[in-house]
Amino acid sequence: MKKVLVPMDLSPVSEEALRYAVDCACANTRQLILVHVVDYLDIGSLGLVGLADREQELREEMVKEAQQGLEKLARKYAREGLIFKTRIVFDRPWRGIINVAIEEAVDAIVMGSHGRGKVAESLLGSVAGRVVHEAPVPVTIIRPKKMRERLINHWRHRGRE
């Protein structure tokens, strides 16, 4: 069974990656594992020090919201012969993605090149870049549609020079 991991931050770009993973006939995919990684540093940065009850409540809300989003996407992209599994983990995004890929023994990772942009991501390096460099399986990066169109136009004009 061919397993593909699709990291989902529930952004339009991550949904484009999911669409690609579902529609890519060449991959012979049988199971898609949708993973949402909650960065524990994001929770810590909210200033909830000393408010352990509120922090736990926030974690539970984030998990519930993410699970609902993943289940909705699994229903939307359901196809005969394709099994969906969802996972939510608390970790640094790149590390959580790689750990789930290893735990689930996936054959490949398909992910968006840009997620919910954060200042921290640009300072620490992109999640996609880190996964590409450190994942033990092939990684396919899906660019946002507008970026693909810009690049195509750029190369069309450059090719005429």
C-alpha positions as a Markdown table, in Angstrom:
| # | Residue | x | y | z |
|---|---|---|---|---|
| 1 | Met | 0.0 | 0.0 | 0.0 |
| 2 | Lys | 1.4 | 3.3 | -1.0 |
| 3 | Lys | 1.2 | 5.9 | 1.8 |
| 4 | Val | 1.5 | 9.6 | 1.3 |
| 5 | Leu | 1.7 | 12.1 | 4.2 |
| 6 | Val | 0.1 | 15.5 | 3.6 |
| 7 | Pro | 0.9 | 18.2 | 6.2 |
| 8 | Met | -2.2 | 20.4 | 6.6 |
| 9 | Asp | -2.2 | 23.8 | 8.3 |
| 10 | Leu | -5.7 | 24.2 | 6.9 |
| 11 | Ser | -4.5 | 27.0 | 4.5 |
| 12 | Pro | -5.5 | 27.2 | 0.8 |
| 13 | Val | -2.0 | 26.1 | -0.1 |
| 14 | Ser | -2.1 | 23.0 | 2.0 |
| 15 | Glu | -5.4 | 22.2 | 0.4 |
| 16 | Glu | -3.8 | 22.6 | -3.0 |
| 17 | Ala | -1.2 | 20.0 | -1.9 |
| 18 | Leu | -4.0 | 17.7 | -0.8 |
| 19 | Arg | -5.8 | 18.1 | -4.1 |
| 20 | Tyr | -2.5 | 17.2 | -5.9 |
| 21 | Ala | -1.9 | 14.1 | -3.7 |
| 22 | Val | -5.5 | 12.9 | -4.4 |
| 23 | Asp | -5.4 | 13.5 | -8.2 |
| 24 | Cys | -1.9 | 12.4 | -8.9 |
| 25 | Ala | -2.6 | 9.1 | -10.7 |
| 26 | Cys | 1.1 | 8.4 | -11.2 |
| 27 | Ala | 1.6 | 7.9 | -7.4 |
| 28 | Asn | -0.7 | 4.9 | -7.1 |
| 29 | Thr | -1.7 | 6.3 | -3.7 |
| 30 | Arg | -3.8 | 4.1 | -1.5 |
| 31 | Gln | -3.6 | 5.9 | 1.8 |
| 32 | Leu | -3.4 | 9.6 | 2.6 |
| 33 | Ile | -2.3 | 10.6 | 6.1 |
| 34 | Leu | -3.3 | 14.2 | 6.9 |
| 35 | Val | -1.3 | 15.6 | 9.7 |
| 36 | His | -1.8 | 18.9 | 11.5 |
| 37 | Val | 1.1 | 20.0 | 13.7 |
| 38 | Val | 0.4 | 22.5 | 16.5 |
| 39 | Asp | 3.6 | 24.3 | 17.3 |
| 40 | Tyr | 4.0 | 24.4 | 21.1 |
| 41 | Leu | 6.0 | 27.6 | 20.8 |
| 42 | Asp | 2.9 | 29.3 | 19.4 |
| 43 | Ile | 0.9 | 28.4 | 22.5 |
| 44 | Gly | 3.8 | 29.5 | 24.8 |
| 45 | Ser | 4.0 | 32.8 | 23.0 |
| 46 | Leu | 0.5 | 33.7 | 24.0 |
| 47 | Gly | 1.6 | 34.8 | 27.5 |
| 48 | Leu | -0.4 | 32.2 | 29.4 |
| 49 | Val | 2.3 | 31.7 | 32.0 |
| 50 | Gly | 0.8 | 30.7 | 35.2 |
| 51 | Leu | -2.5 | 29.9 | 33.6 |
| 52 | Ala | -2.1 | 26.2 | 33.1 |
| 53 | Asp | -5.9 | 25.6 | 33.0 |
| 54 | Arg | -6.4 | 28.1 | 30.2 |
| 55 | Glu | -3.4 | 26.7 | 28.3 |
| 56 | Gln | -4.9 | 23.2 | 28.4 |
| 57 | Glu | -8.3 | 24.5 | 27.4 |
| 58 | Leu | -6.6 | 26.3 | 24.4 |
| 59 | Arg | -4.8 | 23.1 | 23.4 |
| 60 | Glu | -8.1 | 21.2 | 23.5 |
| 61 | Glu | -9.8 | 23.9 | 21.4 |
| 62 | Met | -7.0 | 23.8 | 18.8 |
| 63 | Val | -7.1 | 20.0 | 18.6 |
| 64 | Lys | -10.9 | 20.1 | 18.2 |
| 65 | Glu | -10.8 | 22.8 | 15.4 |
| 66 | Ala | -8.0 | 21.0 | 13.6 |
| 67 | Gln | -9.7 | 17.6 | 13.8 |
| 68 | Gln | -12.9 | 19.1 | 12.4 |
| 69 | Gly | -10.9 | 20.7 | 9.6 |
| 70 | Leu | -9.1 | 17.5 | 8.7 |
| 71 | Glu | -12.2 | 15.4 | 8.7 |
| 72 | Lys | -14.0 | 17.9 | 6.5 |
| 73 | Leu | -11.1 | 17.8 | 4.0 |
| 74 | Ala | -11.1 | 14.0 | 4.1 |
| 75 | Arg | -14.8 | 13.9 | 3.3 |
| 76 | Lys | -14.4 | 16.5 | 0.5 |
| 77 | Tyr | -11.6 | 14.6 | -1.2 |
| 78 | Ala | -12.8 | 11.1 | -0.6 |
| 79 | Arg | -12.4 | 8.7 | -3.5 |
| 80 | Glu | -13.1 | 5.0 | -3.9 |
| 81 | Gly | -10.1 | 3.0 | -3.0 |
| 82 | Leu | -8.4 | 5.8 | -1.1 |
| 83 | Ile | -8.1 | 5.6 | 2.7 |
| 84 | Phe | -7.7 | 8.7 | 4.8 |
| 85 | Lys | -6.2 | 8.9 | 8.2 |
| 86 | Thr | -5.8 | 12.0 | 10.3 |
| 87 | Arg | -3.2 | 12.9 | 13.0 |
| 88 | Ile | -2.7 | 15.9 | 15.2 |
| 89 | Val | 0.6 | 16.3 | 17.0 |
| 90 | Phe | 2.2 | 19.0 | 19.2 |
| 91 | Asp | 5.8 | 19.7 | 18.1 |
| 92 | Arg | 7.8 | 22.1 | 15.9 |
| 93 | Pro | 6.1 | 21.8 | 12.5 |
| 94 | Trp | 9.0 | 20.4 | 10.5 |
| 95 | Arg | 10.0 | 17.9 | 13.2 |
| 96 | Gly | 6.4 | 16.8 | 13.7 |
| 97 | Ile | 6.0 | 16.2 | 10.0 |
| 98 | Ile | 9.2 | 14.1 | 9.8 |
| 99 | Asn | 8.4 | 12.1 | 12.9 |
| 100 | Val | 4.9 | 11.2 | 11.6 |
| 101 | Ala | 6.4 | 10.3 | 8.3 |
| 102 | Ile | 8.7 | 7.8 | 10.1 |
| 103 | Glu | 6.0 | 6.5 | 12.5 |
| 104 | Glu | 3.6 | 5.9 | 9.7 |
| 105 | Ala | 6.2 | 4.5 | 7.3 |
| 106 | Val | 5.1 | 6.7 | 4.5 |
| 107 | Asp | 6.5 | 6.5 | 1.0 |
| 108 | Ala | 6.4 | 10.2 | 0.3 |
| 109 | Ile | 5.4 | 13.6 | 1.6 |
| 110 | Val | 3.3 | 16.1 | -0.5 |
| 111 | Met | 3.1 | 19.6 | 1.0 |
| 112 | Gly | 2.6 | 23.3 | 0.2 |
| 113 | Ser | 5.5 | 25.6 | -0.2 |
| 114 | His | 3.9 | 28.3 | 1.9 |
| 115 | Gly | 1.6 | 27.9 | 4.8 |
| 116 | Arg | 0.1 | 30.4 | 7.2 |
| 117 | Gly | 3.0 | 32.8 | 6.9 |
| 118 | Lys | 4.6 | 33.8 | 10.2 |
| 119 | Val | 7.4 | 36.1 | 11.1 |
| 120 | Ala | 9.0 | 33.2 | 13.0 |
| 121 | Glu | 8.9 | 31.0 | 9.9 |
| 122 | Ser | 10.8 | 33.5 | 7.9 |
| 123 | Leu | 13.4 | 34.0 | 10.6 |
| 124 | Leu | 13.9 | 30.3 | 11.4 |
| 125 | Gly | 13.6 | 29.0 | 7.8 |
| 126 | Ser | 10.6 | 27.6 | 6.1 |
| 127 | Val | 9.0 | 24.5 | 7.2 |
| 128 | Ala | 8.9 | 23.1 | 3.7 |
| 129 | Gly | 12.6 | 23.8 | 3.2 |
| 130 | Arg | 13.5 | 22.0 | 6.5 |
| 131 | Val | 11.4 | 19.0 | 5.6 |
| 132 | Val | 12.9 | 18.8 | 2.1 |
| 133 | His | 16.4 | 18.8 | 3.6 |
| 134 | Glu | 15.8 | 16.4 | 6.5 |
| 135 | Ala | 13.0 | 14.0 | 5.5 |
| 136 | Pro | 14.0 | 10.4 | 4.8 |
| 137 | Val | 11.5 | 10.0 | 2.0 |
| 138 | Pro | 10.8 | 12.0 | -1.2 |
| 139 | Val | 9.1 | 15.3 | -0.7 |
| 140 | Thr | 7.0 | 17.0 | -3.4 |
| 141 | Ile | 6.4 | 20.8 | -2.9 |
| 142 | Ile | 3.3 | 22.4 | -4.3 |
| 143 | Arg | 3.5 | 26.1 | -4.9 |
| 144 | Pro | 0.4 | 28.4 | -4.6 |
| 145 | Lys | -1.4 | 28.8 | -7.9 |
| 146 | Lys | -0.6 | 32.6 | -8.1 |
| 147 | Met | 3.1 | 31.9 | -7.6 |
| 148 | Arg | 3.0 | 29.2 | -10.3 |
| 149 | Glu | 1.4 | 31.6 | -12.7 |
| 150 | Arg | 4.0 | 34.3 | -12.0 |
| 151 | Leu | 6.8 | 31.9 | -12.5 |
| 152 | Ile | 5.4 | 30.6 | -15.8 |
| 153 | Asn | 5.0 | 34.2 | -17.0 |
| 154 | His | 8.5 | 35.0 | -15.9 |
| 155 | Trp | 10.1 | 32.1 | -17.7 |
| 156 | Arg | 8.0 | 32.6 | -20.9 |
| 157 | His | 9.3 | 36.2 | -21.1 |
| 158 | Arg | 12.8 | 35.2 | -20.1 |
| 159 | Gly | 12.9 | 32.5 | -22.7 |
| 160 | Arg | 12.4 | 35.1 | -25.5 |
| 161 | Glu | 15.5 | 37.1 | -24.5 |
